[in-house]
Amino acid sequence: HLDEHEFNTLQLDQHGPLAVLTINRPKALNALSAETFGEIAEAIDLIMDNAEIGALIVTGAGDKAFVAGADITELSALDGVYAGREASLAGQDVMHQLSSLPIPVIAAINGYALGGGLELALACDIRVAATNARLGLPEVTLGLLPGYGGTQRLSRLIGIGRALDLMLTARQVNAGEALQMGLVNYVADDALNKAREVAESMLRHGPIAMSLVKEAVRRGMDTSLEGGLEIEADLFGMAMSTQDFKEGTAAFQAKRRPEFKGE
Ligand code: CAA
């Protein structure tokens, strides 16, 4: 059971098939320290090893911040090309592990999601913003650029024009503007509650099919349309060879709810 594991800077809870990872460093507005990155990676491993888990929500403790970025105190102690590059690669690696999970991952953005915090949300599949959320990439105000995938994931998600605007002005957008630009999928007073609702709806679907959707979309982003269509056809073939496909179509024909086993 995921709840059995102790962490210093985060909390990992399990509610049946739903895992909730809460970044918990309220004194630093849940900023991502090296320790937190290590613990996120550990949590991802635990989730990967637990076949019961079908969806993950990532959120921040308290109602002020999701994550207010990389830990600036730690960053300020680094110096030079090598240290900066290594810090970026290490953060990118954890974000990549998160985005590569085969289950749906939903960010519940309960307040500030700035810098590395927005990058964490961008590594999730779906974003739910609380009405009080503030999102932005203010790295240039520190003489830095986003280093945990933000320059790449944000432009892929909302287009380079809007991404460059956010990164060069360093401005914060509220939930309404974030929704309008496609930066978040939903806005709700209680982001965690809404994220749970979205997760519940996904948990009813074929888990293998959902993992193949993620794979097709993510691998397709890195290739030509032709290459992407080939990936889609290959994965479509894989889906058709599953028991879930037989169950899904049989349930449709019998006018009952499908019971997917992930086989
Ligand atoms: N790292 C370390 N500590 C942080 C932090 C961060 N990213 N963000 C906030 N904190 C700390 C503050 O230093 C403060 O600590 P003390 O109480 O010990 O002084 C505490 O959290 C509360 O923060 P504030 O007093 O600043 O709260 P506020 O309500 O006045 O402002 C805020 C909130 C606008 C989010 C402000 O805290 C802020 O601007 N934070 C930094 C945001 C930022 O620049 N993030 C990008 C980081 S760089 C990055 O992420 C690099 C990368 O991509 C690789």
Residues whose N, C-alpha, C, O or C-beta is under 5 A from the ligand:
A	BS01	CAA	K27 A28 L29 A31 A68 G69 A70 D71 I72 T73 Y112 L114 G115 G116 P138 E139 L145 P146 G147 Y148
